[in-house]
Each structure stands twice: as structure tokens, then as C-alpha cells.
Amino acid sequence: MTTKAMTKEMIHAAQAAWGAGIVRIAAAHSSGGDFEAAARQHIETLYAYDLGPVLFKPTLAAEIQFRSTFEGALSYFVATNNACPEDKGFAIKGWTAVRFENVDIITYGATATAMGNYFFTDPNGDEVKVEYSFGYVLDSSGNVRINLHHSAMPYAG
């Protein structure tokens, strides 16, 4: 880890990178490109699996709810490795944009937590709203990495 302090601006940049990564994976899939390599790069760059435990509860996971391994995360995003048979590949659904609306970001030393809604734009231009909580740590190079990712569809009532 690092002694550098986390800032809200760093979290905004990490969220923009995360959204761009989802769009990049979807675009690679749509164009017949190497979407699995794009997903691997997304996870390696943005998640902290190589630093320690990662708590990942994806939106559309019911049978295997938690993805504590790199391979579990890869399965959720692109469903290419059969690590979780229920997965359909969330990141290959054709998303064209992702935007975050933070309720708040709490920074504390080299860590941060953010909560709010994020919106995924589908190929028809419609947005899907998802609730999220993300935790972040700084790695030894000062890069923001995700160590908590929990997302869920809004309560329908």
C-alpha cells in the first residue's frame, strides 16, 4: 500500500475508467474483438485481486452471489471461463455508456468508499439504473483499485 491520501477526484477518475472499461468490453464483443482480453485488463487494472481480498457482489448473481476471485469476476463480466454457470456476461450486453451519480464519497487515508446509482446505456439509448457501493484502496504505485463492489437493482416495492 501507499502513504498517499485518497481524494474524491481520484474516485471520480476511477469511476470514469470503470465505466469506460465496461463500454470497451462491450464494443470489443460487438465488433468481434478480443473482449475477454479487454475484461482481463479491466479487472487487472481496476480491481485489487492481486493485493488482497476483494468483496464483489455483482448485480445479476443469484446462485453464486459473491465473486472473491479474479476468475469469478471474469465470469461475471464476460462468461467465457464457466467459473459460474449462471453468468451471461454483464459487460457484453452492448452497453454504450456508463455514468455514476454518487450519493457521497468518504475518503480516509489511502481508502475510500462511494455509494450511489450508476446508469448503463443500452444499444437503444435506454438507461438501466443500478445501485452500488464501491470500496477503494491505493496500491503501492498510488493507483486506485476496487476492493469492494456491491451492486443491486433498485427495490421494486
RONU-255606 format. One line per field, with one value per residue (C-alpha): x, y, z; residue number from 0; residue in one letter. Coordinates in nm, 2 decimals. Example, Ala and Ser with C-alpha at 12.3 -4.5 7.8 and 13.67 -1.06 7.14 Angstrom:
c1	[1.23_1.37] .
c2	[-0.45_-0.11] .
c3	[0.78_0.71] .
i	[0_1] .
aa	[A_S] .
! end
This chain:
c1	[0.00_0.09_0.10_-0.06_-0.41_-0.71_-0.91_-1.26_-1.11_-0.92_-1.25_-1.42_-1.14_-1.16_-1.53_-1.49_-1.22_-1.45_-1.74_-1.51_-1.38_-1.73_-1.80_-1.47_-1.55_-1.90_-1.75_-1.49_-1.76_-1.99_-1.71_-1.58_-1.27_-1.09_-1.35_-1.20_-0.86_-1.04_-1.22_-0.90_-0.72_-1.02_-1.01_-0.63_-0.61_-0.91_-0.96_-0.73_-0.74_-0.36_-0.33_-0.57_-0.93_-1.19_-1.56_-1.76_-2.14_-2.25_-2.60_-2.71_-2.57_-2.81_-2.66_-2.30_-2.37_-2.01_-1.70_-1.40_-1.16_-1.03_-1.19_-1.53_-1.52_-1.41_-1.70_-1.95_-1.82_-1.78_-1.89_-1.60_-1.45_-1.75_-1.64_-2.01_-2.25_-2.53_-2.33_-2.44_-2.16_-2.28_-2.02_-2.10_-2.46_-2.38_-2.35_-2.27_-2.22_-2.20_-2.24_-2.21_-2.42_-2.26_-2.47_-2.14_-1.77_-1.60_-1.22_-1.00_-0.62_-0.54_-0.90_-1.24_-1.60_-1.86_-2.23_-2.50_-2.65_-2.49_-2.66_-2.59_-2.70_-2.81_-2.78_-3.13_-3.03_-3.23_-3.07_-3.07_-3.04_-2.83_-2.75_-2.39_-2.14_-1.77_-1.46_-1.13_-0.76_-0.44_-0.18_0.19_0.21_-0.07_-0.33_-0.69_-0.81_-1.15_-1.17_-1.54_-1.80_-2.17_-2.45_-2.82_-3.13_-3.34_-3.62_-3.94_-4.18] .
c2	[0.00_0.37_0.66_0.88_1.01_0.92_1.21_1.25_1.35_1.02_0.83_1.03_0.93_0.56_0.56_0.71_0.45_0.17_0.29_0.33_-0.03_-0.17_0.01_-0.10_-0.47_-0.43_-0.27_-0.54_-0.81_-0.63_-0.59_-0.95_-0.83_-0.99_-0.90_-1.15_-0.98_-0.64_-0.78_-0.93_-0.59_-0.42_-0.64_-0.64_-0.26_-0.16_-0.44_-0.53_-0.91_-0.91_-0.70_-0.90_-0.99_-0.83_-0.83_-0.85_-0.89_-0.84_-0.72_-1.03_-1.31_-1.54_-1.89_-1.78_-1.45_-1.34_-1.33_-1.33_-1.45_-1.30_-1.59_-1.53_-1.16_-1.26_-1.50_-1.23_-0.97_-1.20_-1.56_-1.72_-1.94_-2.13_-2.04_-1.95_-2.13_-1.88_-1.59_-1.45_-1.18_-0.85_-0.64_-0.79_-0.67_-0.39_-0.10_0.22_0.45_0.43_0.72_0.74_0.95_0.94_1.00_1.06_0.96_0.91_0.92_0.81_0.80_0.56_0.43_0.55_0.43_0.55_0.49_0.59_0.49_0.41_0.41_0.18_0.29_0.00_0.00_0.15_0.45_0.34_0.36_0.09_0.22_0.01_0.09_0.05_0.06_0.05_0.05_0.17_0.13_0.28_0.03_0.08_0.29_0.52_0.37_0.35_-0.02_-0.16_-0.39_-0.38_-0.39_-0.44_-0.36_-0.44_-0.35_-0.09_-0.22_-0.26_-0.22] .
c3	[0.00_-0.01_0.23_-0.03_0.06_-0.15_-0.29_-0.43_-0.76_-0.77_-0.72_-0.99_-1.23_-1.12_-1.18_-1.53_-1.60_-1.48_-1.70_-2.00_-1.94_-1.95_-2.27_-2.42_-2.33_-2.49_-2.80_-2.84_-2.82_-3.07_-3.32_-3.29_-3.10_-2.80_-2.54_-2.29_-2.31_-2.26_-1.95_-1.81_-1.85_-1.68_-1.38_-1.35_-1.37_-1.16_-0.90_-0.61_-0.65_-0.66_-0.34_-0.11_-0.06_-0.29_-0.18_-0.51_-0.52_-0.88_-0.97_-1.16_-0.94_-0.76_-0.74_-0.68_-0.52_-0.43_-0.66_-0.43_-0.71_-1.04_-1.23_-1.07_-1.17_-1.52_-1.54_-1.44_-1.69_-2.00_-1.91_-2.10_-1.84_-1.69_-1.34_-1.26_-1.49_-1.42_-1.58_-1.92_-1.94_-1.80_-1.98_-2.32_-2.33_-2.56_-2.31_-2.49_-2.18_-1.80_-1.57_-1.19_-0.96_-0.61_-0.30_-0.13_-0.13_0.20_0.20_0.48_0.43_0.14_0.12_0.01_-0.01_-0.26_-0.28_-0.52_-0.85_-1.18_-1.51_-1.81_-2.15_-2.38_-2.76_-2.79_-2.58_-2.28_-1.93_-1.67_-1.31_-1.06_-0.70_-0.59_-0.31_-0.40_-0.17_-0.30_-0.19_-0.33_-0.45_-0.39_-0.71_-0.60_-0.84_-0.72_-0.70_-0.61_-0.31_-0.25_-0.53_-0.44_-0.68_-0.69_-0.89_-0.71_-0.49_-0.69_-0.39] .
i	[0_1_2_3_4_5_6_7_8_9_10_11_12_13_14_15_16_17_18_19_20_21_22_23_24_25_26_27_28_29_30_31_32_33_34_35_36_37_38_39_40_41_42_43_44_45_46_47_48_49_50_51_52_53_54_55_56_57_58_59_60_61_62_63_64_65_66_67_68_69_70_71_72_73_74_75_76_77_78_79_80_81_82_83_84_85_86_87_88_89_90_91_92_93_94_95_96_97_98_99_100_101_102_103_104_105_106_107_108_109_110_111_112_113_114_115_116_117_118_119_120_121_122_123_124_125_126_127_128_129_130_131_132_133_134_135_136_137_138_139_140_141_142_143_144_145_146_147_148_149_150_151_152_153_154_155_156] .
aa	[M_T_T_K_A_M_T_K_E_M_I_H_A_A_Q_A_A_W_G_A_G_I_V_R_I_A_A_A_H_S_S_G_G_D_F_E_A_A_A_R_Q_H_I_E_T_L_Y_A_Y_D_L_G_P_V_L_F_K_P_T_L_A_A_E_I_Q_F_R_S_T_F_E_G_A_L_S_Y_F_V_A_T_N_N_A_C_P_E_D_K_G_F_A_I_K_G_W_T_A_V_R_F_E_N_V_D_I_I_T_Y_G_A_T_A_T_A_M_G_N_Y_F_F_T_D_P_N_G_D_E_V_K_V_E_Y_S_F_G_Y_V_L_D_S_S_G_N_V_R_I_N_L_H_H_S_A_M_P_Y_A_G] .
! end
